[in-house]
Amino acid sequence: MWIYILIAILILAILSAAVIYHDTHSFVVRRYDIDSDKVSRDYTFVLLSDLHGYVFGNNNDKLIDAVVAENPDAVLCAGDMFTAHRIKGEIRYQAGFYVLTELAAKFPVYMGNGNHEHKIKTFTNEFGNLFSRYRSGLQKAGVVVLENDSTNIEDANIRITGLDLKHDYFRKVVKLEMEKGYVDKLVGHSDKNAFQVLIAHNPQYFNEYASWGADLTVSGHVHGGIIRLPLLGGVISPAIALFPKYDGGKFVENGRTMILSRGLGTHSIHVRMFNPGEVDVIRVHKK
């Protein structure tokens, strides 16, 4: 009897390891559709988030080819393209930098900071001017880096704003409540007449983003909950919240939409299970 139990456990362990290896080293493409009477024409975004220095194929050619195959009007980046942890004495930002600059040669690319970009930007005693050099390199390649500012896509009547929250809004266990009007203080008022896109890395504050006036919020950060279970969804968030409300996919509140990317890579806990990385395609249709 015990031998059969041990064999069953061994088979289960092997299958689990195979799933984890596959999901941690691959990605899928997921597609979402949104209708709006604000856009002046149909518009397609590709959303990337949470690469964390991962490489798919030779020099990320698989990832770049997947984006190019969608032929989007623009690419949105919701941050954390690298991990702000030193490996052998250095921050390995090169993989994400290469992806963004290569795509910027083909499409408009709009990037907002994640908590890892914000960390190296804020703690200059530890990281020096690394963020300034990173940002400058992106901008020279044509990437539009949005740090609490906005840009307009005139021919589609779309406005894109990048929200750069301070580090306290990414703390673990106990969520920092956001004071009313805080988003306005950082980025100014939303544009009520344009289709307002907000790049906001942390999805926990979706209600605040929607109240601010974001027609579409794009986020990341949660990595899909690391492990996904049927019916229950993602198991744990980076804030160490079990079964987070916002784990990945499309969410709608009072007519406002959030597309939450499950991200591409991992950090600290290098595990994905029933939860491969993803590239998100968002089609905004003129209503």
Sine and cosine of phi, psi and omega as CSV:
sin_phi,cos_phi,sin_psi,cos_psi,sin_omega,cos_omega
0.00,0.00,-0.76,0.65,-0.05,-1.00
-0.90,0.44,-0.54,0.84,-0.01,-1.00
-0.90,0.44,-0.59,0.80,0.02,-1.00
-0.94,0.34,-0.59,0.81,0.06,-1.00
-0.90,0.43,-0.69,0.73,0.01,-1.00
-0.90,0.43,-0.64,0.77,0.04,-1.00
-0.90,0.44,-0.67,0.74,0.01,-1.00
-0.89,0.46,-0.68,0.74,0.03,-1.00
-0.90,0.44,-0.66,0.75,0.00,-1.00
-0.89,0.45,-0.70,0.71,0.01,-1.00
-0.89,0.46,-0.69,0.73,0.02,-1.00
-0.88,0.47,-0.66,0.75,0.01,-1.00
-0.90,0.43,-0.65,0.76,0.01,-1.00
-0.91,0.41,-0.70,0.72,0.02,-1.00
-0.90,0.44,-0.66,0.75,0.02,-1.00
-0.89,0.45,-0.68,0.74,0.02,-1.00
-0.89,0.45,-0.63,0.78,0.01,-1.00
-0.91,0.42,-0.67,0.74,0.02,-1.00
-0.90,0.43,-0.71,0.71,-0.01,-1.00
-0.88,0.48,-0.70,0.71,-0.01,-1.00
-0.89,0.46,-0.71,0.70,-0.01,-1.00
-0.87,0.49,-0.76,0.64,-0.11,-0.99
-0.95,0.32,-0.43,0.90,0.01,-1.00
-0.99,0.15,-0.25,0.97,-0.07,-1.00
-0.83,-0.56,0.38,0.92,0.01,-1.00
-0.53,-0.85,0.20,-0.98,0.06,-1.00
-0.59,-0.81,0.33,-0.94,0.06,-1.00
-0.84,-0.54,0.22,-0.98,0.08,-1.00
-0.95,-0.33,0.82,-0.57,0.07,-1.00
-0.89,-0.45,0.58,-0.81,-0.12,-0.99
-0.86,-0.52,0.62,-0.78,-0.01,-1.00
-0.72,-0.70,0.52,-0.85,0.01,-1.00
-0.82,-0.57,0.66,-0.75,0.02,-1.00
-0.71,-0.70,0.68,-0.73,0.08,-1.00
-0.97,-0.26,0.63,-0.78,0.03,-1.00
-0.47,-0.88,0.63,-0.77,0.08,-1.00
-1.00,-0.02,0.08,1.00,0.01,-1.00
-1.00,0.02,-0.56,0.83,-0.03,-1.00
-0.95,0.31,0.55,-0.83,0.00,-1.00
-1.00,-0.02,-0.14,0.99,0.09,-1.00
-0.33,-0.94,0.28,-0.96,0.09,-1.00
-0.89,0.46,0.58,-0.81,-0.07,-1.00
-0.55,-0.83,0.69,-0.72,-0.03,-1.00
-0.88,-0.48,0.81,-0.59,0.12,-0.99
-0.96,-0.30,0.54,-0.84,0.32,-0.95
-0.95,-0.32,0.74,-0.67,-0.01,-1.00
-0.95,-0.32,0.79,-0.61,0.11,-0.99
-0.87,-0.48,0.58,-0.81,0.03,-1.00
-0.37,-0.93,0.48,-0.88,0.20,-0.98
0.82,0.58,0.76,0.65,0.10,-1.00
-0.93,0.36,-0.61,0.79,0.04,-1.00
0.79,0.61,0.62,0.78,0.10,-1.00
0.98,0.19,0.08,1.00,0.00,-1.00
-0.93,0.38,0.44,-0.90,0.01,-1.00
-0.78,-0.62,0.84,-0.55,0.03,-1.00
-0.94,-0.34,0.95,-0.32,-0.07,-1.00
0.99,0.14,-0.20,-0.98,0.00,-1.00
-0.97,0.25,0.94,-0.35,0.04,-1.00
0.85,0.52,0.58,0.81,0.01,-1.00
0.90,0.44,0.48,0.88,0.01,-1.00
-0.91,0.42,-0.54,0.84,0.02,-1.00
-0.90,0.43,-0.66,0.75,0.01,-1.00
-0.93,0.37,-0.73,0.68,0.00,-1.00
-0.89,0.46,-0.68,0.73,0.01,-1.00
-0.89,0.46,-0.60,0.80,0.01,-1.00
-0.90,0.43,-0.63,0.78,0.04,-1.00
-0.93,0.36,-0.72,0.70,-0.03,-1.00
-0.87,0.49,-0.60,0.80,-0.01,-1.00
-0.89,0.46,-0.46,0.89,0.02,-1.00
-0.99,0.16,-0.30,0.95,0.00,-1.00
0.73,0.69,0.84,0.54,-0.06,-1.00
-0.95,0.30,0.28,-0.96,0.16,-0.99
-0.96,0.29,-0.50,0.87,0.00,-1.00
-0.33,-0.95,0.32,-0.95,0.05,-1.00
-0.91,-0.41,0.74,-0.68,0.11,-0.99
-0.95,-0.30,0.67,-0.75,0.06,-1.00
-0.86,-0.52,0.85,-0.52,-0.05,-1.00
-1.00,-0.09,0.30,0.95,0.18,-0.98
0.99,-0.12,0.02,-1.00,-0.04,-1.00
0.84,0.55,0.76,0.65,0.06,-1.00
-0.98,0.21,-0.21,0.98,0.12,-0.99
-0.64,-0.77,0.10,-1.00,0.04,-1.00
-0.93,-0.36,0.74,-0.67,-0.06,-1.00
-1.00,0.10,0.74,0.67,0.12,-0.99
-0.85,-0.53,0.70,-0.71,0.01,-1.00
-0.97,0.25,0.74,-0.68,0.12,-0.99
-0.88,-0.48,0.89,-0.45,-0.10,-1.00
0.79,0.61,0.66,0.75,0.13,-0.99
1.00,0.06,0.06,1.00,-0.03,-1.00
-0.65,-0.76,0.43,-0.90,0.13,-0.99
-1.00,0.06,0.85,-0.52,-0.08,-1.00
-1.00,-0.03,0.99,0.16,-0.04,-1.00
-1.00,-0.04,-0.13,0.99,-0.23,-0.97
-0.89,0.46,-0.63,0.78,-0.07,-1.00
-0.89,0.46,-0.75,0.67,0.02,-1.00
-0.92,0.39,-0.62,0.78,0.03,-1.00
-0.87,0.50,-0.69,0.73,-0.02,-1.00
-0.90,0.43,-0.69,0.72,0.00,-1.00
-0.86,0.52,-0.75,0.66,-0.06,-1.00
-0.92,0.40,-0.66,0.75,-0.03,-1.00
-0.95,0.31,-0.58,0.82,0.08,-1.00
-0.90,0.43,-0.68,0.73,0.00,-1.00
-0.93,0.37,-0.54,0.84,-0.01,-1.00
-0.91,0.41,-0.34,0.94,0.07,-1.00
-0.97,0.23,-0.20,0.98,-0.08,-1.00
-0.88,-0.47,-0.51,0.86,-0.08,-1.00
-0.63,-0.78,0.38,-0.93,0.22,-0.98
-0.90,0.45,0.72,-0.69,-0.01,-1.00
-0.83,-0.56,0.80,-0.60,0.00,-1.00
-0.87,-0.48,0.84,-0.54,-0.09,-1.00
-0.86,-0.51,0.72,-0.69,0.19,-0.98
-0.94,-0.35,0.38,-0.93,-0.01,-1.00
-0.98,0.19,0.57,-0.82,0.26,-0.97
-0.99,-0.14,-0.08,-1.00,-0.01,-1.00
-0.93,0.38,-0.42,0.91,0.00,-1.00
-0.97,0.23,-0.64,0.77,0.12,-0.99
-0.89,0.45,-0.68,0.73,-0.02,-1.00
-0.89,0.45,-0.56,0.83,-0.02,-1.00
-0.90,0.44,-0.75,0.67,-0.03,-1.00
-0.96,0.28,-0.37,0.93,0.08,-1.00
-0.95,0.32,-0.62,0.78,-0.14,-0.99
-0.99,0.11,-0.70,0.71,-0.12,-0.99
-1.00,-0.06,0.95,0.30,-0.08,-1.00
-0.95,0.32,-0.40,0.91,0.07,-1.00
-0.89,0.46,-0.53,0.85,-0.01,-1.00
-1.00,0.00,-0.62,0.78,-0.16,-0.99
-0.93,-0.37,-0.04,1.00,0.02,-1.00
0.89,0.45,-0.63,-0.77,-0.04,-1.00
-0.99,-0.16,0.43,0.90,-0.05,-1.00
-0.83,0.56,-0.70,0.71,-0.05,-1.00
-0.91,0.42,-0.66,0.75,0.01,-1.00
-0.87,0.50,-0.65,0.76,0.02,-1.00
-0.94,0.34,-0.64,0.77,0.04,-1.00
-0.89,0.46,-0.76,0.65,0.00,-1.00
-0.89,0.46,-0.68,0.73,0.00,-1.00
-0.88,0.48,-0.66,0.75,0.03,-1.00
-0.90,0.44,-0.65,0.76,0.05,-1.00
-0.89,0.45,-0.71,0.70,-0.04,-1.00
-0.91,0.42,-0.61,0.79,0.05,-1.00
-0.89,0.46,-0.51,0.86,0.01,-1.00
-0.99,0.11,-0.10,0.99,0.04,-1.00
0.97,-0.26,0.00,1.00,0.04,-1.00
-0.95,0.31,0.74,-0.68,0.07,-1.00
-1.00,-0.01,0.95,-0.31,-0.02,-1.00
-1.00,-0.06,0.87,-0.49,-0.09,-1.00
-0.94,-0.35,0.95,-0.30,0.02,-1.00
-0.88,-0.47,1.00,-0.03,-0.06,-1.00
0.85,0.53,0.63,0.78,0.13,-0.99
-0.57,-0.82,0.00,-1.00,-0.18,-0.98
-0.68,-0.73,0.30,-0.95,0.11,-0.99
-0.58,-0.82,0.40,-0.92,-0.06,-1.00
-0.92,-0.39,0.61,-0.79,0.19,-0.98
-0.96,-0.27,1.00,-0.04,-0.22,-0.98
-0.88,0.48,-0.67,0.74,-0.13,-0.99
-0.96,0.28,-0.15,0.99,0.02,-1.00
-0.88,-0.48,-0.03,1.00,-0.05,-1.00
0.84,0.54,0.75,0.66,0.02,-1.00
-0.86,-0.50,0.69,-0.72,0.09,-1.00
-0.88,-0.47,0.76,-0.65,-0.02,-1.00
-0.91,-0.42,0.78,-0.63,0.01,-1.00
-0.84,-0.54,0.69,-0.72,0.07,-1.00
-0.96,-0.29,0.86,-0.51,-0.02,-1.00
-0.99,-0.11,0.81,-0.59,-0.02,-1.00
-0.91,-0.42,1.00,0.05,-0.04,-1.00
-0.96,0.29,0.53,-0.85,0.05,-1.00
-0.94,0.33,0.29,-0.96,-0.18,-0.98
-0.87,0.49,-0.48,0.88,-0.04,-1.00
-0.88,0.47,-0.43,0.91,-0.03,-1.00
-0.98,0.19,0.05,1.00,0.07,-1.00
-0.88,-0.47,0.29,0.96,-0.06,-1.00
-0.94,0.34,0.32,-0.95,-0.11,-0.99
-1.00,-0.06,0.38,-0.92,0.12,-0.99
0.94,0.33,-0.91,0.41,-0.07,-1.00
-0.97,-0.24,0.89,-0.45,-0.02,-1.00
-0.94,0.34,0.74,-0.67,0.10,-0.99
-0.98,0.21,0.86,-0.51,0.02,-1.00
-0.93,0.36,0.65,-0.76,-0.03,-1.00
-1.00,-0.08,0.82,-0.57,-0.01,-1.00
-0.92,0.40,0.52,-0.85,-0.01,-1.00
-0.88,0.48,0.75,-0.66,0.02,-1.00
1.00,0.08,0.07,1.00,-0.07,-1.00
-0.90,0.43,-0.64,0.77,0.01,-1.00
-0.89,0.46,-0.66,0.75,0.05,-1.00
-0.86,0.51,-0.64,0.77,-0.01,-1.00
-0.89,0.45,-0.57,0.82,-0.04,-1.00
-0.99,0.17,-0.70,0.71,-0.19,-0.98
-0.88,-0.48,-0.04,1.00,-0.09,-1.00
1.00,0.10,-0.07,-1.00,-0.06,-1.00
-0.97,0.24,0.47,-0.88,0.11,-0.99
-0.96,0.30,0.29,-0.96,0.05,-1.00
-1.00,-0.09,0.95,-0.32,-0.06,-1.00
-0.96,0.29,-0.35,0.94,-0.07,-1.00
-1.00,-0.02,-0.41,0.91,0.02,-1.00
-0.99,-0.13,0.28,-0.96,0.15,-0.99
-0.97,0.25,0.95,-0.32,-0.15,-0.99
-1.00,-0.02,0.90,-0.44,0.07,-1.00
-0.98,-0.21,0.72,-0.69,0.06,-1.00
-0.86,-0.52,0.86,-0.51,0.14,-0.99
-1.00,0.01,0.94,-0.35,-0.08,-1.00
-0.66,-0.75,0.95,-0.32,-0.20,-0.98
-0.87,0.49,-0.64,0.77,-0.08,-1.00
-1.00,-0.05,0.91,-0.41,-0.05,-1.00
-0.98,0.22,-0.17,0.99,-0.05,-1.00
-0.83,0.56,-0.43,0.90,-0.11,-0.99
-0.97,-0.25,0.52,0.85,-0.03,-1.00
-0.83,0.55,-0.66,0.76,0.01,-1.00
-0.87,0.50,-0.65,0.76,0.02,-1.00
-0.92,0.38,-0.63,0.78,0.03,-1.00
-0.90,0.43,-0.68,0.73,0.01,-1.00
-0.90,0.43,-0.66,0.75,0.03,-1.00
-0.90,0.44,-0.56,0.83,0.05,-1.00
-0.90,0.44,-0.56,0.83,0.03,-1.00
0.79,-0.61,0.28,0.96,0.01,-1.00
-0.96,0.26,0.89,-0.45,0.11,-0.99
-0.94,0.34,-0.60,0.80,0.05,-1.00
-0.71,-0.71,0.85,-0.52,0.15,-0.99
-0.97,-0.25,0.71,-0.70,0.12,-0.99
-0.89,-0.46,0.76,-0.65,-0.11,-0.99
-0.67,-0.74,0.06,-1.00,0.04,-1.00
-0.50,-0.87,-0.79,-0.62,0.22,-0.98
0.98,0.22,-0.61,0.79,-0.18,-0.98
-1.00,0.04,-0.25,0.97,0.03,-1.00
0.85,0.52,0.47,0.88,0.03,-1.00
0.95,0.30,0.10,0.99,-0.06,-1.00
1.00,0.02,0.21,0.98,0.06,-1.00
0.93,0.38,-0.89,0.45,0.08,-1.00
-0.90,-0.43,0.72,-0.69,0.00,-1.00
-0.92,-0.40,0.71,-0.71,0.00,-1.00
-0.89,-0.45,0.59,-0.81,0.02,-1.00
-0.82,0.57,0.69,-0.72,0.02,-1.00
0.95,0.31,-0.57,0.82,-0.07,-1.00
-1.00,0.00,-0.43,0.90,0.01,-1.00
0.99,0.17,-0.49,-0.87,-0.05,-1.00
-0.92,0.40,0.60,-0.80,-0.11,-0.99
-1.00,0.08,-0.68,0.73,-0.10,-0.99
-0.51,-0.86,0.57,-0.82,0.01,-1.00
-0.97,-0.22,0.23,-0.97,0.07,-1.00
-0.87,0.50,-0.37,0.93,0.06,-1.00
-0.99,0.14,0.12,0.99,-0.02,-1.00
0.88,0.48,0.67,0.74,0.11,-0.99
-0.97,-0.24,0.79,-0.61,0.00,-1.00
-0.98,0.20,0.67,-0.75,0.03,-1.00
0.72,0.69,0.88,0.47,-0.05,-1.00
-0.87,0.49,0.58,-0.81,0.02,-1.00
-0.85,0.52,-0.70,0.71,0.01,-1.00
-0.97,-0.25,0.97,-0.25,-0.02,-1.00
-0.88,-0.47,-0.53,0.85,0.04,-1.00
0.16,-0.99,0.53,-0.85,0.05,-1.00
0.92,-0.39,-0.43,-0.90,-0.07,-1.00
-0.95,-0.30,0.76,-0.65,0.02,-1.00
-0.78,-0.62,0.61,-0.79,-0.02,-1.00
-0.76,-0.65,0.78,-0.63,0.06,-1.00
-0.73,-0.68,0.88,-0.47,0.06,-1.00
0.77,0.64,0.69,0.73,0.05,-1.00
0.99,0.15,-0.02,1.00,0.05,-1.00
-0.98,-0.19,0.59,-0.81,-0.12,-0.99
-0.89,-0.46,0.63,-0.78,0.20,-0.98
-0.83,-0.55,0.77,-0.64,0.18,-0.98
-0.97,-0.24,0.92,-0.40,-0.05,-1.00
-0.97,-0.25,0.94,-0.33,0.01,-1.00
-0.95,0.31,0.64,-0.77,0.12,-0.99
-0.99,0.16,0.02,1.00,0.09,-1.00
0.97,0.23,0.02,-1.00,-0.08,-1.00
-0.90,-0.43,-0.59,0.81,-0.08,-1.00
-0.88,-0.47,-0.29,-0.96,0.05,-1.00
-0.62,-0.78,0.21,-0.98,0.21,-0.98
-0.46,-0.89,0.41,-0.91,-0.01,-1.00
0.91,0.41,-0.92,0.40,0.09,-1.00
-0.98,-0.22,0.98,-0.22,-0.12,-0.99
-1.00,0.04,0.91,0.41,-0.05,-1.00
-0.67,-0.74,0.71,-0.70,0.27,-0.96
-0.71,-0.70,0.69,-0.72,-0.01,-1.00
-0.62,-0.78,0.82,-0.58,-0.14,-0.99
0.80,0.60,0.60,0.80,-0.19,-0.98
-0.34,-0.94,0.90,0.44,0.00,-1.00
-0.91,0.42,0.35,-0.94,0.12,-0.99
-0.86,0.51,0.26,-0.97,-0.04,-1.00
-0.55,-0.84,0.50,-0.87,0.22,-0.97
-0.94,-0.34,0.76,-0.65,-0.07,-1.00
-0.96,-0.30,0.74,-0.67,0.09,-1.00
-0.95,-0.32,0.84,-0.54,-0.04,-1.00
-0.88,-0.47,0.91,-0.41,0.00,-1.00
-0.97,-0.22,0.89,-0.46,0.06,-1.00
-0.99,-0.17,0.88,-0.47,-0.08,-1.00
-0.98,-0.20,0.71,-0.71,0.08,-1.00
-0.92,0.39,0.85,-0.53,-0.08,-1.00
-0.99,0.15,0.00,0.00,0.00,0.00
